[in-house]
Every structure is written in structure tokens, then in C-alpha cells.
Amino acid sequence: MAPQGHPAGVFFVADIFDAAPKNDLGSMEHPLFSLSTRPDRRVLSYSHNGASVEVIPSVKGRATMHDKDVLIYCVSQLMGAINAGREVSRTLRLRAHDLLVATNRETSGDAYKRLKEAFERLAGTRIITNLTTGGEETTRGFGLIESWEIVRKTRGGRMVSVSVTLSEWLYRAVLAKSVLTLSRDYFHLRKPLERRVYELARKHCGRQPEWRISVATLHKKAGSVAPLRVFRASLRRMITENHLPDYALAEAEGDLLVVTRRRPRKSPAAPVLTPEALAKARALVPGADAYALEAEWRSWWEDTGRPRLGNANAAFLGWVRRRAKP
């Protein structure tokens, strides 16, 4: 069972170090976000296999694929906390700098300004849908985020920390663990269509060797408003450039796109901890089961992509110290 959220008015502090990127299944399957880099004020109506979505932008435009980084960061933080056995809440308090770094963005003054604009578009974009999250199907309208506020600023007006309240729809998806882990290289993809095709590949191909989809259906599921011939040309450029994480693209007869999973890189061996490291962990967290901490850390190491560790004992103890912070 997922932990219960805090009572109303209590927030969750987003402080999970190096949380694995997570994306909710609903927004991966359906085109809620604009692929445009300019303000997109068009209303999008979409229906597929019984699911219907209407996306209504604000005067500032529909939330974009790059704005979605905010939600991915929030979902990642919540899932990291749930997996660590911590209580969570629909309202998160997060450090703006941490969000920018985690999503591979600059930390210049302009970057903070763009982040503020992303919050505005996310809160202003309204969704009317019958999508199912957490095993429930309801038809309702909501914002991609319910609200946000800058909690603390520098003297120059740059946001330091911000409070975000997620929509009940998205929060329910998190509690039901209706999420998938993304490659960290997702945030290196600059073109919105690349990000959209990657998340569709991650959702539908997953760990299967191959996934096939007609270009016309992909055009619809991607939410592209470009003519089909322009969309097809964009896919061909992506095939030539061949830099999607985890997946390779190819054309097939019948106007099909074939997505194949790349061979996974050889993973490093599981880290081995010494008895001395476990003893130090007990001292850092009095009363804790050191072997349970080890198991939790190994799970975190797996979840973050099994990174190579120069010193497994030092990495483990650093993780324990961060975890022990109030």
C-alpha cells in the first residue's frame, strides 16, 4: 500500500538526492502537451480507444513538452520518497536550483524566468478527460498543476524555493505507482517531438524487442498539428540522427515506424559493502537495521541506473547521511 498523504496544509519537501526520472502513464499515452516552441493557444481535442481528452490553454498558451519537466521532477521526488517509506503530500516544497539541475537546464537568470513561465502555463492549461488513474475512471476538468507559489526569493527577485500543488488526477497516479522510469538522457533531448516519440516508445515498446506503429497513428498520438508529410519528414530526420535514448527508429513498408530496443550496456557488478561500513551506518542511524538500509540503498542504486561506484562503502555512507537528515 502506498503511504497516506499528509493532512491538508502540510507539504512534502522534495529533497531526494538523484531521484530516478519518472513519468506518469496517462500523459505518456495521450498528447496533453504542446510540441510547439511558440505560445500555442489552440484547443486540442483527442480521442483514441475510448479515451477522450480536451486540452484548453490559457492566454499564455498550452503547457509544452519542456514544461513537463516540472511534473517529471515532482513525480520522481514523490516516487523516490514512497520507495523509501516516507509519507508524501500533493503539495511539494522544492528548490528551484535543484529542479533546473536535475532536468539539465541552465541556472542563469533567464532560466529562472523561463521556469516561472512554465509554472504559469502548467497551472493555466485545463484538461477535460475520462482517463483512468489509480484504477478509477472519471470525467473531470483540472489543471496540470492546481497551484504554485514562490516561497522564497533572493534580493534580486530570483526564486529560491517554490511550492507546487499537483492535480488530484496526477497525484492519484503517483500513489497507484502508474509511472515508468525514464532514461536520464531524456533531458538532453532538445526537440519536443523527440521527447514525445521517446516517451511513446518507452510506454509501448518498453522492454520488448520491437514495437510497430503506423505513421498516421503516431501523428495522432504525438499530438502533432503539422501536416502528415511534414511530420513524416521529421521522423526521417530522427531516424538519421539516431540519438533517442534506449530505442532506435526505422521505416518499414506500409508507412510504418519500427521502434527497436537498443542492446543494454553491460551493467557493473552489484556493489559489495564491508562489515565496517554497515557498523558505521548503525552509528549514523541509531536503532536502524543496517541490513535493511543496505537493501534500500541497493534498490536506490538499481533504480538510478546502476551507476559505477569508485568506492561503494563511501557511496553507501553518503546516502545514509543524506537519508538521516531531518
N, C-alpha and C positions, 0 to 999 in steps of 0.2 A: 504494500500500500504506500502511495506517495504521502509524504508528510502533509499535515494540515497547514494552511497558510496562517500567518499572524492575524490577530484581530484587526478590525478596521482601524486605520490610522497608524499602524506600525509598519515600518518598511524593512525591506531586506537590503543589506549592504552588499553591493557587488564587489567582492574582494577575492574571488577565486583566482589564484595565480595560474596563468597559462591554461585557462579552461579550453577544452576542445570545441571548435566551432560546431554549433548545432542549428539546424533549420527545421521549422515545423512542416509537417507533411502537407497540410492544407494549402499553404502558399507556394509550396514547391509544385503541386499538381496543377494549380489554377493561376491564371495571369492577373494577379492583383496589382502588380507594379508596372509602371510605365518604362518602356525601353528607350524613351526619348531623353536627350540631354538638355532639352529646352522645356520651358513650362508647358505641360500637357493638360489642357483643360477640357478635353473630350470625355464624355461619359462612355464607359466601356460596358457593354452587355455581352455576357458569355454564358453558354450552356453546353454541357457535354455529359453524356451518360447519366442523366438525371440530376446533375448538379447545375445550379444556376447562380450566376454572380453578376451583380451590377456594381460598378465602381464609380463613385461620384467625386470628382476632385473639388477642391476649394478654389478660390480665386488665385491662389499661389500655385496651383497645378497639382496633378496627381503625384503621389509618392513614387519615387523612382527605384530602380534596382540598386542604386548606390545608397539610397536612404534606408533600404532594407538591412544594411549593415548594423544599424542600431538595434533592430529586432533580433538579428542573429546573435549579437553580443549579449543582449538581455537573456535570450533563451539559453545560450551557452552558460551564462553565470548561474541561472536557476537550476539547470540540469546538473552542473557541477556541484552545487550545494545539495540537491536531492540525493545524488550519488554518494555524497559524504555524510548523509544522515542529518543534515541541518534543516531547520524549518525555513520556509520561504514565504514570500508575500507577492501579491500582484503589483505592489509599488516597490520600485528599486531605487536606491540611492547609489549613484555611480560617479566615478571620477572621469571627467571628460577626457583628460590626457590618456588614461588607460584605454578608453574606448578607441581613441584615434590610433594609438599604437597597435592595439590588438587587431584592428581592421586595416592595417598597413596604410594609414593616412599620414599626411604631414601634420606637424604640430605648430604650424605658423598661425599668425593672427587670422589670416583668411580661412584656414581650416576650421577654426572655432566658429567663425561666422557661417561657413557652409554647414557645420553641424547644427547650429541653431536653426537654419533654414530647413534642414532635414526634419527636425522635431516638428516644425510648423506644418510641413506637408504631411507628415505621418498623422498628426492629430486632426488635420483638416480633411483628409481623404476618408470618405464614408463608404462602407461596404454593406450591401444588402445581399444576403445569401442564405441558402439552405444547406451549406456544407456541414458535415458531421465532424465534431471534435470530441474526443473523450467518450465516444460511444453514443453521443446524443445528436440528433438532427433537429435543428431549429431554424426557422426563417426569422432573421432579425437584422437590424441595422446597427452598425457600430463603427467607431474609428479604429484605425490600425493601432493607435495608442489612445487611451482615454484622456490622458492629460500629461503635462510636463511642466516643470518649473526649474529655473536656475536657483540653486540653493545658496551658492557662494560664488562671488566674483573676485577677480583681482582689482586693484585700484584702477587699472586701465579698462575695466569693464569686461575682461575675458572670463568666460565661465570656468570655474574650477570644479564644482560638483553640481550635479543635476538630479532631480527626482523625476522618475518616469512611472506612470501607472499604465500597465498593459491592458488591452481589452480582455474582457472575461473570456471571449472566444479563444484568444491565443493562450491565455493562462491555463484554461482547461486542457488545451492540447499538451502543454508542458507537464501538468500533473498526470496526464494519461500516458506520458512518455511517447507521444506521437511525433517523434522527431528523428532526424537522421544526422549522423556526423558528416561534416564536410571536410574536404582537403583544406589545409591551411593555405594552399596556393590559390584557393578561390579568390582571396582578397587581392591577388596580383592580377586578376583579370580586369582589364580596364573597360572593355566594351560591354554595355548592358546585355546585348544579345548573347555574348559568350557566357556570361553568368547565368542567363536564363536557360540556355541549352545545357550547360553543365548540371544545373540543379534538376532538370528534367531527366538527364541521363542518370544522375545519382538516384533519383526516385524510381525510375522504371527499369534501368539496367541493373543498378545496384552491384551485386557480386556475381551476376550471371555473366557468361562469356559474351553474350550479344543481345542487342535489342534493335528491332527494326520498326520504323515509323514512316508513313508517307509524308512527303514534304508539305502537302496541303494540311494534314492534321497537325503537324508540328508548327506550322504557321499559325494555326488557330490556338494551340495550347501555349505557344510562346507569348501570345497577345500582341503580335506584330501588326501594325497598321500599314506597313509598307506593302506595295503590290507584290504578288507572289513571285514574280520574276526577279524583283529586287531582293526579296528575302532569300530566294534560291542562290543568287549570286553571293550574298553574304555568307551563306553556308559553305559555298565552294571556297571562299577565302579562308574560312575557318579550317576547312579540310587541308588546304595548302599550308597554312601556318602551323597547324598540328601542335598547339600548345595547351589544349584543355587538360587539366589535371585528371589523372586516373583513366581517361577514356580517349579513344581515337575515333575519328569520324571518317566515313567513306560513302560514296554514292553507289546505288545499285539500280538495276533495271526496274522500270515501273515507277520512276520518280520517288525512290525510297532513300532514306538516310539510314545507314547502318552504324550503330554505336557498338564498339567492342571495348572490353575492359583491358587496359594495359596490364602487362605482367607486373605483379607487385615486386618492388625491390626487396632484396634479401634483408630480412629484419635482423637486428642484433639479438644476441642471446639474452635471455632473461637475466636481469642483474641479481647478483648474489650478495647478501648482506652478512657482515660478520657478527658474532655474538656481542662484541664491544659496541657496535652501532646500535643494536637492539637495547643494550643496557643504557646507553646514553639517551635513547628515545624514552625509556621509562622515567629517567630523571627529568626530562623536559616536560613530560605529561604525567605527573604523579597519579597513580591509580589506574592508568590506561593499560590495556592489554597490548604489549609490544607486537605480538604476532598479528593481532587484528589491525594495528597500524601498518604493519608490513604488507598485509593483504590489501588494505585500502590504497596504499601507495603504489603497489604493483598494478592495481586496477586503473589508477590515475595514469600511470606510465603507459599502459596499453592504450588507454583512451586518447592520449595525446600523441599517438603515432609511434610509440616505441622508440623515442629518440636515443641516440648513442650517448652513453654517460662516461665521462672521463673518470669519475670517482663515484661509484654507486652509493657508497656509505655517506659521503658528503651530500649528495643529492637528496637522499632519503632524510637525513637530519635537517637539511634546509627546508624540506617540505613539512616536516613535523613542526619546526619552529613557526612557520607561517600558519599552519593549522592551529597551533596553540595560542596564537594571538587573540585577545578578546575582541 
